[in-house]
Amino acid sequence: MTKVLICSIFRNAERNLEAYYTQLKEALKECSNIEFYYSAYENDSTDRTVDILHSLDWKSVFEGRYNIITENINTKFYGSSTDAERVQNLAAARNICLLAKNFYKEVDYVLVVEDDITYNKDTISKLLNFQEYHSISNVDIVSGASVQFNSAQFICRDIWATRRNEREEWGSFLPDAHNTPYGKYWSTFNGLILYKAKPFQEGVKWSAWNSRLNKWDCDTAVICEDFRKHGYSDIFIDHTSVITHWKQGIT
C-alpha cells in the first residue's frame, strides 16, 4: 500500500482552518488504497488558530497516524515578503513539520498542502496518479497550478517558486500551459505539491539558502534545487489541477 505524509504549517489561519479541514477530508476519500499520515505545525498565532487546530477531528481521518505541534517562539509575522528571515523561518517550520514523529521515514511521498487554497476533490488523487496517468517514466515532484484569484486568464500566482529554467528567479507557467495537461519545470510549489519521500530520507531538508545562486531565496524553490543536487530532477506541474485561494493576498 502506498503511504503518504501530508504536511501543513499554520500561522494566523483562523479564517481558513475549518474549510481547509473539510476540503482535505473530502479529497482523501477519492484516494483509494492510500495510507495517509498527517503532520501539522503552528507557531506564534495571535488568533484562534491553535484552538481550532486542536478541536478538529484528525483521529477519524488519520486514526493514530497524525501529530499536531503548536508553539510560541516569538518570530516576526511578515505576511507575503521576500525577506531572508521570513524564508528561513518558513524552512524551519517546514522541517519541524516534516520530521515530527519520523513519519517521513515510513512513507513513499510527502504531500504539502497550504491552508489558504481551494482545489477540486480529485486534485490530490490526480497528483498521486500523475505518473501513471500520463505514462511518464519518472516523477520526483509534481504540483498543481495555482492561478491568480478571480482571473479570467491562466496566470500563475506563485511566481517566486515557479521557475521554468535555471536562469529565472521570478517565473511563470510555460507559454502554452492553458492548452497542455502538464509541463516540466525547474522548480514549483503552487500550494499543493507532492514530493518523492526518498530524497528526504536520504538527508534533503528544507532550506532558504540557494547554494547555486549563493543567496537567500524562496524556500520552496530551494527544495527543488536541493532535490536536483541529489539527482532528483524530474519536476512537473499538472496544469489541469487548478488551485485558487480563499482570498487574494493570504500567505
C-alpha positions in Angstrom: 0.0 0.0 0.0 1.3 3.5 -0.9 2.0 5.7 2.1 1.8 9.5 2.0 2.6 12.0 4.7 0.6 15.2 4.5 2.4 18.3 5.9 0.9 21.6 6.6 2.2 24.7 8.5 -0.1 27.3 10.0 0.0 30.8 11.4 -3.0 33.1 11.9 -5.1 30.7 9.9 -8.3 31.1 11.8 -10.4 32.1 8.8 -9.2 29.1 6.7 -8.8 26.2 9.0 -12.2 24.6 9.1 -12.6 24.9 5.4 -9.1 23.5 4.9 -10.0 20.5 7.1 -13.3 19.8 5.3 -11.8 20.1 1.9 -8.8 17.8 2.8 -11.1 15.2 4.3 -13.3 15.1 1.2 -10.2 14.9 -1.1 -8.8 12.0 0.7 -12.0 10.0 0.2 -11.0 10.0 -3.5 -7.7 8.2 -2.8 -8.3 4.5 -2.5 -5.6 2.2 -1.3 -3.5 5.0 0.1 -2.4 5.1 3.7 -2.2 8.7 4.9 -0.1 10.2 7.7 -0.6 13.8 8.9 1.7 16.3 10.5 0.8 19.9 11.3 2.9 22.7 12.8 1.8 26.0 14.1 3.7 28.8 15.7 3.0 32.3 17.1 -0.6 32.7 16.0 -2.4 35.6 17.6 -5.9 34.5 16.6 -7.9 31.3 17.3 -5.7 29.0 15.1 -4.4 26.9 18.0 -7.9 26.3 19.5 -9.4 25.4 16.1 -6.5 23.2 15.2 -6.8 21.1 18.3 -10.6 20.9 18.1 -10.7 19.3 14.7 -11.3 15.5 14.5 -8.0 14.3 13.0 -8.4 10.9 14.5 -11.4 10.0 12.3 -9.3 10.8 9.2 -5.9 9.5 10.1 -6.5 7.1 13.0 -3.3 7.2 15.1 -1.1 8.4 12.2 -1.2 12.1 13.0 0.7 14.7 15.0 -0.1 18.4 15.9 2.6 20.7 17.2 1.9 24.3 18.4 4.3 26.6 20.0 5.2 30.2 20.7 8.7 31.1 19.6 8.2 34.9 19.1 9.1 35.0 15.4 8.1 38.1 13.4 5.0 37.8 11.3 5.9 39.1 7.8 2.9 38.2 5.6 3.9 38.0 1.9 7.5 39.1 1.8 10.9 38.1 0.3 12.7 38.9 3.5 15.5 36.5 4.2 14.4 36.0 7.8 10.9 35.1 6.6 12.0 32.3 4.3 14.4 31.0 6.9 11.5 30.8 9.4 9.3 29.1 6.8 12.0 26.5 6.1 12.5 25.9 9.8 8.7 25.4 10.3 8.5 23.0 7.3 11.4 20.9 8.8 9.7 20.6 12.2 6.5 19.6 10.4 8.3 17.1 8.2 10.5 15.5 10.9 7.8 15.1 13.6 7.5 11.5 14.9 9.7 10.4 12.0 6.6 9.8 9.8 8.6 10.8 6.7 10.8 7.7 7.1 7.8 5.4 6.7 6.2 6.8 3.6 6.6 6.9 -0.2 5.6 10.5 -0.7 5.3 13.8 1.2 2.3 16.0 0.2 2.4 19.6 1.3 -0.9 21.4 1.5 -1.3 25.1 2.3 -4.2 26.2 4.4 -5.4 29.1 2.1 -6.1 27.2 -1.1 -9.2 25.7 -2.8 -9.0 22.7 -5.2 -11.2 20.0 -6.6 -11.8 16.9 -4.6 -10.0 14.8 -7.1 -6.8 17.0 -7.2 -4.8 15.0 -4.6 -5.7 11.8 -6.4 -4.6 13.3 -9.7 -1.2 14.2 -8.3 -0.8 10.7 -6.8 -1.7 9.1 -10.1 0.1 11.7 -12.3 3.0 9.5 -13.4 0.8 6.5 -14.3 -1.9 8.5 -15.9 0.5 10.4 -18.3 2.8 7.4 -18.8 5.8 9.4 -17.6 8.9 7.3 -16.7 9.8 9.1 -13.5 8.3 11.9 -11.4 10.2 13.3 -8.4 8.0 16.3 -7.7 4.6 17.3 -9.1 2.4 20.2 -8.1 -0.9 21.7 -9.1 -1.2 25.0 -10.8 -2.0 28.0 -8.6 -3.7 30.7 -10.6 -4.4 34.3 -9.7 -7.6 34.9 -7.8 -10.6 35.9 -10.0 -8.5 35.9 -13.1 -10.1 35.1 -16.4 -6.7 34.1 -17.7 -4.4 31.3 -16.7 -2.0 33.4 -14.8 0.5 32.0 -12.3 0.1 33.2 -8.7 3.2 31.5 -7.2 5.7 33.4 -9.4 8.6 33.2 -6.8 8.8 29.4 -6.7 7.5 28.6 -10.2 10.6 28.7 -12.5 10.8 27.4 -16.0 14.5 27.2 -16.1 17.7 27.8 -14.0 18.0 31.4 -15.2 14.7 32.5 -13.8 14.4 33.8 -10.3 10.8 35.1 -10.9 8.9 32.9 -13.2 5.5 31.8 -14.5 3.8 28.9 -16.3 5.0 27.7 -19.6 3.6 29.8 -22.5 1.1 27.2 -23.7 0.2 25.9 -20.2 -3.5 26.6 -20.5 -3.6 24.2 -23.6 -1.3 21.4 -22.2 -2.0 18.9 -19.5 1.4 19.3 -17.8 4.9 20.7 -18.2 8.3 20.1 -16.9 9.8 22.9 -14.7 12.9 23.9 -12.9 11.0 24.4 -9.7 7.5 24.7 -8.4 5.3 24.9 -5.2 1.9 26.3 -6.0 0.4 25.5 -2.6 -0.4 21.8 -3.2 2.6 19.6 -4.1 3.8 16.0 -4.0 7.4 15.1 -3.3 9.0 11.7 -3.5 10.0 10.9 0.1 13.3 9.2 -0.7 15.3 12.4 -1.0 14.1 13.5 2.4 15.0 10.1 3.8 18.5 10.5 2.2 19.0 13.8 4.0 17.5 16.6 1.9 15.7 19.1 4.2 14.0 22.4 3.8 16.4 25.4 3.5 16.3 29.0 2.3 19.9 29.1 1.2 20.3 28.7 -2.6 23.9 27.4 -2.9 23.8 27.6 -6.7 22.9 31.3 -6.6 24.8 31.9 -3.4 22.0 33.8 -1.7 18.8 33.6 0.4 16.0 32.5 -1.8 12.4 31.2 -1.8 12.4 28.1 0.4 10.0 26.3 -1.9 12.3 26.9 -4.9 15.4 25.9 -2.8 13.9 22.5 -2.0 13.6 21.8 -5.8 17.2 22.9 -6.2 18.3 20.5 -3.5 16.4 17.6 -5.0 18.2 18.3 -8.2 21.6 18.3 -6.5 20.8 14.8 -5.2 19.8 13.5 -8.6 16.0 14.1 -8.4 15.3 16.4 -11.3 12.0 15.3 -12.8 9.8 18.2 -11.7 6.4 18.8 -13.1 3.3 21.0 -12.8 -0.1 19.4 -13.6 -1.8 22.3 -15.5 -5.2 20.6 -15.1 -5.0 20.6 -11.3 -6.0 24.2 -10.9 -5.7 25.8 -7.5 -7.2 29.1 -6.3 -7.1 30.9 -3.0 -9.7 31.8 -0.4 -8.7 35.4 -0.7 -6.0 37.0 -2.8 -3.1 38.1 -0.7 -3.3 35.4 2.1 0.1 33.8 2.7 
